[in-house]
Amino acid sequence: MRFIQFIVGFALLAILAAAGFGYWVYSTANTPVAHTKAEEYITVEKGSTPTQIISKLTSQGIIKSPVITQIYLRVLGDASKFKAGDYKFKSPISPVELFKELETGKERTIKLTIPEGWTRFDISKRIAANFLPESPMSEEEVLDLMDDTSQIRDFDPTAKNLEGYLYPTTYEFPLDATPKDVIKRLVSEFRQKWKPEWTLRANEIGKSPRQIVTIASLIENESKVDSERKIVSSVIYNRLDRGMALGIDATNVYIAKMRGKWDGVINKSDIDFDSPYNTRKISGLPPGPISSASESALEAALNPDKTDYLYYVLNVEKNDGSHNFYESAAEFERGKAQYQRWLSTQRKK
């Protein structure tokens, strides 16, 4: 009888010990560990075994209990999902969180952000500074690549460069990407954003896709407030219908950039310069886009609100980037005078 009691007691102790050990393993695997490598890339080579990976992460101080981590991985994990790659592991991070990361196969990339409203001149400068192949390219050489319009020839047969077709967003590229690769990706992104129904809509309102992209580039520069972009669009269409000059300052900035003379200020020489892009002098649209436009601006160009507005000026009372809109020149002049008084005060500050 005592022997049976001994066996039962021993079995219970063994069960309790196993349960305790299991809990310890589970708890350790789920406990975040602080380390000093959060800003460094850790490379997991192709063909690395789970033991080699754990050993490497232990040497880096990212895993503190390699044996327990191995046990957890063998019992509850799935090392077959681990992928080679370049990883940045947050701190603190638990072994279980590490396993999830190792399943992603992340590769080191170069992040590139193209802001809305940037011209090809701005974009070429950023590409030249961030993508350095074996033979680095200058800003001018990158700009020359943008004269190849083969990617958009079916969309815009008249394009002489890629202005307006380099879609603005944030991208990630492999480390060995070249400026040509980057440009190709930016244009592909534009092609993906442009919807087939937009071409139909452009035809409905009597505009070519190129003209819509041009109007969108103007809207992009005139207003950063999404809710009023269709109103700005209506002003552009209303002025076009009346044969009025658009008078959009961003076109004068664009002229200065084309001439290599942009210094951050619109000068009288920029305003007076004879150019088909000078919307202070010409009536109608400029010959092409003046920047990269967002989806919001493209949709506003395709779907202007129905208004009688012909003018707008910055709303200095809200001071949030929005505008006041006017139907008459007299109303506009009063709003413009208020804006100029405000601007004078801001300059003094």
KACOR-V369135 format. One line per field, one symbol per residue. phi: phi as a letter, one per 30 degrees, with the letter a starting at -180 (. if undefined). A space follows every 10 residues. Layout:
phi->???
//
This chain:
phi->.ddddddddd dddddddddd dddddddddc cdcdbccdcc dcccddjdde dddddddddd idccbddddd dddddccbdd ddbdlccccd bdbdeddded ddddidcdbc cbccddiddd dddddddddc cbdececded ddddddddce dceddbdcdc acejccddac bbbddcdced dddedddddd ddddcedddd deddcibded ddddddddee ddbccedcdd deeddddddd dcidddicee ddddeddddi bdbjbdcedd ddddaddddd cccjdddadc adcdeddddd ddbddcbcdb babeddddhb jdbccbccdd dddddddddd ddddddddd
//
